[in-house]
Amino acid sequence: YSQEFYRNLWTFAKLIQGICGTHYPLSIAFIVVNEFCERFSYYGMKAVLSLYFLYFLHWDETTSTSVYHAFSSLCYFSPVIGAFIADSWLGKYKTIIYLSIVYVIGHVIKSVGAITSVGNHIAHVILSMTGLSLIALGTGGIKPCVAAFGGDQFEEKHVQERNKFFSVFYLAINAGSLISTILTPVLRGGVQCFGGDCYALAFGVPAALMIVALVVFISGNRLYKKTPPQGNILLEVCKCIVFALRNRIRNRSPEIPKREHWLDWASEKYSNQLITEVKMVTRVLFLFIPLPMFWALFEQQGSRWTLQATKMNADFVRQINNFLLSLIFQFLNPLLILVFIPVFDFGLYPLVNLCRLNFTPIKKMATGMILASLAFAAAAIVELKIEENGMPIPVPKESYIQVLNLADSDVELTLEGYDLFRQPIKPFQDPAEYSRLILNSDQQFIQVKIQHQGLSSTCNHSINEMSVNSLIIYKRGGNLTTKKVSWKSNGAKVKDTGKCSLFFYRFINTLEWDVSITLGEEEFTTVNKSYGVSDYRTLYNNAKFQMKAEVSTLKLGLLDFGASYTVVLTQASTEELQAWKIEDIPANNVHISWQIPQYLLMSAGEVMFSISGLAFSYSQAPVSMKSVLQAGWLLTVAFGNMIVLIVAQSAPLVQWAEFILFAMLLFIVFVIFSIMGYFYISTDPEELADKGNEHETSSNKNMIGLVTRKTKL
């Protein structure tokens, strides 16, 4: 850009500042726009990443989930690398640029890997993993630098404006997340390319936004206030800590005077300024120890809460595009964040200040913990309500059975060894609830006795444990016979095809010819003749039933969200196809809107916890180690994800009990964090740095007065 461009830009900035009367530098606009585009890029790619693993690379759910969480963890561990590079070598500005280039390359490779015509399956996997690795390095590397770089643009006297910046910064994050979460799935499913869903486009648009982010950031080059790197500060910090520990162990003699702080044992080799700054960082990092538990709850919005939503009734979105259900609660959180940030900054916090309450960052973070804990308590209540009305899930040595009578009159049925079905079973009537069978082994044979119009017959069927069974009674050659159809309980509702699974259907064909069923222009399933039974399939619309050379359309009536149905195909006349619809598995009768309170509580908790934590970690860090402390803050998210995996694997609980466990764990952490926060004393990095320089000559003395401003947070 020319010198004239920057002069005009600077003049415009001063004009805007004069009109608004604020102390916001123009460079902040470039940083915020950069963050918006980068978050759009990241969350847009992640919105379809699991579907890409399942339906493009054809991995199973376990592998897909493992790789997804491994990628997420790497994204939050790599900030340590970015902070090290920024504070020790390149500085924040150059680190952001260089790692953004790596970020863009990763996106491009990921997009190319989603083109079906590029190589074979192995090539797609290699390209995808290479792209994801570069994306994780890029997004994680710039993450601690961008926030800290934005804070560097403010003068120290403009603390209030700097704190507001972190709210605007977080606003940009959630705005990018909201828009991309809606848009990229539309690009994937709404556009067809290479003979299927267009993953290449869904990954390509985020790549383009990352290029925009890089261009916007570079455009503000002349306006930035750049803090030069302070040397290999992270290595010096580690050496200082190791030397202090070794020196303390070597000098255990009672004759040697004790020192006020364990880091003071490094004073023989390192300056007071460095020791003071290391004390500041270690004190904050110690305060960060309880924080991963909050993120352990927060991150489950995309896993446990989403799975909970699949068991609920989402009737109000039935007429909307079928991909929306799986997304609606993914973007509810960023939408609420966009609402809560201005409400809190311009409403709640000023109101608290008017009441002369010292609502400090640590108190805000503690309040956020309580809100998140309440959110999980609300989720547990919803889960209990779902389980009350849902179908029981068989446990080992247990199964369930229902009876469908397709004969022309009542049937009396007896299962030897079980006191079930005392009343005659009427023909073509919805079956009673599933009856439980207690088995003696993994597989057990049961004897079924049927009495019909004075005649009786006996059939034997094998029943596997943890299965759900349908016993179909029908006439053949003037005699009654039975057919058993079974499936595993967790497979009763088939896997989603990447879209919104609304209803589940299987078909029983009583006709003497095969029936081909199509949905729109696509084949849905084929049911064999003479009481053939199809597998459960996902259904979104009414189906057209093709019989011989004729096509007839059958209205299936009102479909309840989440239910599983059996449709028995019969022939009412030579030209008319008739069906009897049975609800096998009850519909989801707990409405999905009951999840809104838990999302409200979690989003409010996030605003208080995350924004306050960002501002706090920046304000308490020395100038030379601001990116390092930002990386420490981001590491709490990575460890939070690890807690979820540990608890889920080591404590296999029913879902509502797991929610309660997480709520209680966070409440305990809240108590611990509140006690730690009560004794934490706020520090002023600039004043402490000056004090460290003044007392450089007394390096062997203990640093007793570490804190100059004794305001409890």
N, C-alpha and C positions, 0 to 999 in steps of 0.2 A: 504494500500500500504506500501511497505517496505521502510526503510530509504534509501536504495541504489537507489530505484526508484526515490525518490525525489532529491537525490544528482545528479543523471544523468540528471534529468529533469532540474534542476537549472543550471547545466553546459551547457546544450544545449541552454537554454534561454540566458545565458550570451554570448555564441558564436554567436547566431543570432543577439543579440543586438550589439555586436561588429562589425559584418559584415555590418549591416544596419545603424549603427551609430545613432540609435534612443533611446529615453527614454521611450519606451513603455514596461511596465512590462509584463511578460509572463502570469500573472494572467488574463490579459485582454482577452486573447484568450479563456479561459474557460468561461468568462462572455459573450462574444459575441456569442459563440457557444450555450450556454445555452439560450440566448435570441432568436436566430434563431429557435431552436427547440420549444421553448415555443410559439412563434408567429405562427409557423407552426401548432402547436396543436390548438391554439385559432381560427385562421382564417379558418383552415380546417374544424373545427367543425361548425363554423358559416356559411360556404359556403352552407351547406345543411340543416341548421336548419329550415329555413322557409318551405322548401319542406317537412321536417319531420313532422312539425306541420300540414301541409295541407293534406298530402297523407298517413301518417302513423297514426297519432292521429286523423285525419279526423276532424280537427277544421275548422271553417270558416275563411275567410280572415281577418275579423276584430279581432277575438280572436288571430289568429296567429300573426298578426302585433303588437297587444298590448303586448303579452307576449315577442315577440322578442325585442321590444324597452324597455320593463321593464328590461329584462335581460341585455341589453346593458347599460342602465342607472346604474344598480346595479354594473356592472363591473367598472364603473368610479366613483362611490361613495365610494366603498369599499377601495380604496387607503388610505382614511383617517384612516381606521382601521389598515392597514398594517403599515402606517407611525407611528401611535401611538405606536404600539407594538414594532417597530424597535427602535425608538428613546427613548422610555421610559422604555423598559423592556428587550427584548431579544437581541437587536442589529440587524443590517441589515443581517448579515450572517445567524444567526439562524432563523430569521423571514422568509427569503427566503426558507430555507430548510423545515421548518415546514408547511408553507402555500403551498409549492410545493407538499408536501405529501397530503394535503387536496385537492389540484388541481387534482392530479392523481386519488384519490378516487372518485372525482366527475366525471371524465372522464369514469372511469370503470363502475360506476353506470349508467351513461348515455348510455354507449354501451350495457349494459345488458338490459336496458329498451327498446332498439330497437330490441331485439330478440322476434319474434312473439310468440314463444312457452313459453315465460316466463309470466305467469299470464294472466289476462284479460285486458281490456282497462283501467280500473281504476288503475291497477298495473303499466301499462306502463306510465300513466300520473304521478303517484306518484314518480316512479323511475326517470322519466325525470326531473320533477321539483326539486327533491332532488339533482340530479346530476348537474343541471344548477345552483342551489344555491351555491353548493360547488365550482363549477368552477368559478362563479362570485367572491366568496370570495377569492379563490386562485389567480386568475389572477389579480384581483384588488389589493389584499394585497401585492403581490410581485412587482407590477408595479413601485411604487415609490422607492422601495428599490434597485432594480437591477441597475437602472440608477445611483442613488446616490452612490451605492457600487462601481460601475465601476469608478466613478469620484474620490472616496477615494483612489484608487490605485496609483494615481499620486502625486508626490511631488508638493508643491505649486509653485515652480520655473518653473515647466513644464506646464505652462498654455496653451501654443499653442498645445502641444500634447494632453492635456485633451480636448480641444475644438475639435480637430480632432477625438478623441474617440467618441464623441457624433454623429459625422457624420457616423462613422463606425457602431456604435450602431444602428442608424436609418437605415443604409443599411441592417443590419442583420434582422431587423424587416420586411422590405419590401421584402427581399429575401424569408423569411419564408412565408410571406403572398402570394407572387406570386406563389410559387411552390405548396403550399397547396390548393390554390383556383383552380388550374388546376387539381390536383391529386384527391382530395376527391370526387368531383362530378363524376369522372370516376369510382372510386370505388363503388359509390352508384348505378349508372345507368349501368355500364359495367359489373358488377358482380351480378348474381342472387343468392339469398339465402333465405331460408324459404319461397319460393314461390313468391318472388317479389324483388324489389330493395333492395340492401344490405346496409341498414342504419347502421346495427351493425358493418360492416366492415368500413364504412365511418367514424364512430365515434371511432372505435377501433384503427385505425392507428394514429389519433391524440393523443389518450391515450398513445400509445407506444412511440410517439415522446416526450411526456411530461415526461415519465419515463427516456428516454435518456437525456433530459434536466437536470433532477435532478441528474442523475449519473455523467454527465459531470461537473456540478457545484461542487459536493462534491469532485470530483477528484482533483480539484485545491486547496483544503483546506490549505495545507502547504504553498502555495505561496501567499495567500491573505494578504493584509494589512487590519486589522479589527479595526474599531473604536468602542470602548466600548460604550454602551448606557449611556446617560447623566442623567438618572433618569426620573421621570415622568415630562418631560419638557413641554409637551403639557398642562398638568393640571396647571403647574406653570405659563405658559404664560397666560392662561385664567384667573387665579387668579390675576395675575399682571394687566391685562387689566381691570378687574372688580374693583379692588381696586383703580386704577387710576381714573376711572370714578366716583366712589362713593366719593372719596376724593375731586375731582374737584367740584362735586355738593355741597358737604358740605361746601366748602370754597369759597363761592361766594362773600364774603364781599369785598368791595372796598379797605379795609385796608390791606388785605392780598396781598402780592406781586404776580404778575402774573409770570408764568413760560413759558419758550420758547416752550415747547411741552407738549401736554396733558398727555403723559405717564410719564412725570417728576413728576406728582402728586403721583406716586407710590414709590418715592425714600425714603419715611419714613419707608417703610417695606422691599423693595426689593433692591438687589444690583444694582450698576450702570451697571455692565456687562450684567445682565439679561435685564434691561431696554433698554440698547443699542441694544441688539440682538432682542428684541421684536419690537423695532422701525424699524429695518432692515426688519423684516418679514412683518410687517403691511404695510410698504411702498411698498414692492413688491406686496403683495396681493391687495393693492389698485390699483396698475398699472394693475393687472390682470382683473379688473372688466369689461373692454370692450371686452376682448378676446373671450368670448363664442360666439359672433356673427360670428367670423371666422369659428368656428366649426359648427355653424348652417348651413352654406353654404357647408362646406366640407362634412358633413355627408349625404347630399342629393345626393351624387354620387351613393349611393346604393339604393336610393328610387326614387326620382323625375327624375333623369337623366336616370336611368334604364327604367322607364316607358316611357320616351321620346324615348328611343332607340327602344321600341317595336312598335312605330308608324312610324319607318323609314325603308328604304330599305337596307337590309343587304345581297345583292345579292352575294358579293364576298365570303361569307362563306357558300353558299348554299350546296356545295359539301362536306363540312367538317362534322364531326359527329354532330348530331343534337342537342347535349347539349351545343355546343360551343357558339352559339349565345348569350345565356343568361349569359355567363361567360366572353366573350371576353373583355367587357369594365369593368368588375370587376377587372381583373388583369392588365388592361392597366395602372391604376394609380401606383401600385407598380412597374411595369416595367419601367415607366417613372422616378420614384424616383431613381431606380437603375442607370439610365443613368444620371440624373441631379446632383446627389450628387457629383460624381467625376468631372463633368463638372464645377460645381460651386466652389468646393474646390480647384481645380487645374487650373481653367481657369478664371472664372468670378471674384472671390474674389481677387486673386493676381493682376488681371488687374485693378481692382478698387483701390487697394493699390498703384499700380504704379502711378495712377493719383492723389495720395495723398488725396484721399477722405476718411474721417473717417466713414466707413460703419460699424457702431456699431450694436450689436444685436437688439436694439430697432428699428433702421432704417431698418434692414432686416425684422423684423416682420411687420413693417408698409408697406414695399414694398410687402410683402406676402399678406397683406389685399387688396391692390390695385389690385394685380393679380387675387385674388379670386373674387373680385367684377367685374372685366372685364370678367372673366369666365362665371359668371351668366348673364352678358349682352349679351355675345355670345350665351348662351343657350336660352335666350329670343328671339334673332333673328332667331335661328333655329326653335324654337317653332312657331313663327309667320309664317315662311315658311311652316311648316307642316300643320298649320290650313288653310292656303290659298288653299292648294290642297286637303285637307281632306273633308270628308262628314260632313255637319253641324249636330250638335247634337241638337235634339229637346228640347225646353224648355217647361215649363208648358203651357197648352192650345195650344199645337202645336204638329203636327205629320208630317210624310213624307210618300209618296206613290209612287210606280212605277207600271207599267202595263206590263204584259207578255202576248203576243198574241200567243196562241198555236193552233189557228184555221187555216183553209186552205186558208184564204184570208183576205183582209183588214177589219178592224173593226173601226167604229166611236164610240167614247165613250164620255159620258157627265156625270160629277158629279154635281148634282144639288147644286146650291149656289156657285160654283167655276168656274172660267174662266180658265179651264185647258184642255189639250189634244185637241187643235184646229185642228191638222192634223190627218188624218187617221193613225191608228197603224198597221204597216205591220206585217205579220205573221213571226214567227221565226227570229226575228231581235232583236238585242240588244236594250233593252229599253232605253228611254231617261233618263236624270238625275232625281233623286228623286224630286218630286214636294211637296211643303209645303202646309199643310192644317192648317188653323186657326180654332180651335174648340171653341164652346161656353161653354163647360163644360168638366168634366173629361172624360166623354164618350159620344160620339155623333153618331147618325145614319146618314149615307149618302145614298143617292139614286143614283144608277148607271144605266144609260140608254145606251143600246147597239144597234147599227144599223149595220146589216150585210146582204148584198145581198137583200135589200128591206124589210127585216124583222127586227123587233125591240123587245127588251125585257127589263124588269126592275128588278133590284135586290137591296136589302137593306143590308148594312153591318155596323156593329158597329166599330167605330174607337176610340181607347183609346189615351189619351194624352201621349206625349213623347214616341211614338212608331214609328217603321219603318214598313211599310206595303207593301206587294206585292199582286197585284190583278191579278189573273191568269184567262185568258179567254180561254175556250176550248169548243169543240163540244161534245154533248152527246145526242144520239137519234135524230140526225139531227137538234137539237136546240143548240143555244149558252147558256152557263151558266158561272158563275164566282165563284171563290173560293179565299177567302182572307187569307193570311198568314201574321202574324205580330210577332214582337219581340221587346223587349225594346232596345233602341239604344245602351246602354252600354253592351248589351248581344249579339250583332250581331256577334261579334267574341268571340267564346267560350273560357272558361277558359283553361289555359294551363294545360297539364297533367304532368308538371314537366320537360318537354323537350322543344325543340325549336319549337314553333308554327309557321310554315311557311305559310300555306295556310288554308283557311276555306271553306268547301263545304257543300251544302245541295243538295238533289236530289228530282226531281219530276218524278214520275213513271206514264207514260201514258198508260202502258200496262194493260192487263186484268188479270195479275197474280202478286203476290208479287215478289219482286226482293231482293235477299240477296247479299250484297256487302261485299267483304272481301278485306283486305289489307295485302298482304303476306299470312300468315297462320292464321291471326286473323280476326274475324268478325268485319267489320267496321260499318255497319248499315243495317237495313232492311227497305225497302220502300214498303208501302202498294199499292195494285193495284188501278187502276182507279183514277189517279191523286192524289195519296197519296204524301205527302211532308214530308221529313225527317227533323230533327233538324240539325242545323249547327254542323259539326264535323271537327276536326283538321285532316289535310292530310299532309303526308310527301312524298308520292310516288304515282306512278300510281296504280290504283285499278283493281282488277279482279271482273267482274260482273258475278254472278252465276244466270243463267236463266233456270228454270226447272232442267233437269238432265245434262245440258251442262254448260261448263264454257267458257266464252270468256273474253279476255283482251282488254280493251279500253284505248288507249293513250289519255291523256287529254291535250297534247300539252304543250306549255310554260306556266309555272305558275309564276305569278308575286308575289313577296314577300309581304305578309301582306294582299293580296286581299281576298275578300269573293266571292264565285262563286255559281251559281245555275246550276246544270246539269240536263237537261230534257232528260229522257230516252225514246227513241222511238225504233220501230222495222223497220229497212230498208227492211228486208226480213225474211223469216222463220228461217234463220240460223244466221243472223247478227244483232247485237245490235248497235244502233246508239245513239249518244248523241249530244245535243246542249248546249254548255257551255256559260253562261252569267256571266259577271262580275257585281255583285250586288253592292259591295262596292269597290271603287277604291283602287288600290295597293298603297303601301307606295312609293311615288316617290321622296322623299327627302332622299338622300343616307346617311347611318349611318356614313360615313367618315366625314360628316360635324360636328360631335361631337368631332372630334379630337382636334380642336383648344381650345375648352373649357376645355378638359382634360389636354392639354399642359399647359394652364394658371393656372389651379388649382394645378397641380402637382408641377410646378415651385413655386407657392405661398406656397405650403405646405413645400417644402424644406427650403425656407427662413424663414417661420413663425415657424414651429414646431421644427426644429433642433436648431435654434437660441434661441427659447424659453426654450428648455431643458437646453442648456448650460448657458443661462442667469439666470434661476431660481436656478441652482446649484451654480453658481459663487457668487450670491448675498445672499446666505443663510449662517448663522452661522454654525459652525461644528456640533453643537448639534441639529440643526433643518433642516438639508438638506432634509431628507425624508418628513418632514412636508411640506416644500415648494414644493417638487416634487408632493405631493398629492394635494396641492392647484392648481398646474398647470393642473393636470389631472381632477380636478373638473370642470375646464372651459369647458372640452369636454362634461361632463354630463349636464351642464347647456345649452350648445349649442344644444343638442338633445331636451331639454325641449322647447327651443325657437321655433324649427321647429314645434313641436306639437301645441304650443299656436297659432302661426301665421296661420298654416293650418286650425285649428278649428275655430278661431275667425275671420278670414278674407278670406271667400270663394271666391277666385278670379279665373279667367281663368288662365291657367298655365303660359302663357307668362307674364301676369301682376304680378303674384306671383314672378317669377324670377326677374323682374325689381324691385319689392319691396325689395327683399333680397339684390340685388346689391346696391340699394340706402341706405339701412340701414347699410350695411357694409362700404360704403363710409363715411357716417356720423360718424360711429365708428372710422374709420381711422383718421378722422380729430381730434376727441376727444383724441384718443390714441397718436397721434403725438404731440399734445399740452402737454399732460401729460408726454410723454417721453422727451420733450424738457426741462422740469423743473426737470426731475429726475437726480439725481447725483449718479454716480457709487460709490459703497462702497467696501472696502476691509475688509471682515469679520475678518481676522487674526489681522490686525492693529487695528480695532475697539475693538476687544476683549482685546488686550494689553492696549489700551487706557482706556478701562473701568476698568481694574485692577489697573492702575496707579492712577486713580481718585476715587478709592473706598472710601477714607476717606472723600471726599467732596460730599457725596451722596445727600445732600440737595440742592446742586447747580444745575443749569440747564445745560443740555448737549447741548451747543451751537455749538461746533465744531464737529458735528457728522461725517463729511466727511473729510477724509484726502487726498483723491485723487479726485480732482474736474474735472473729465473728463465727459462731457455730453455725454450720450448714444443717 
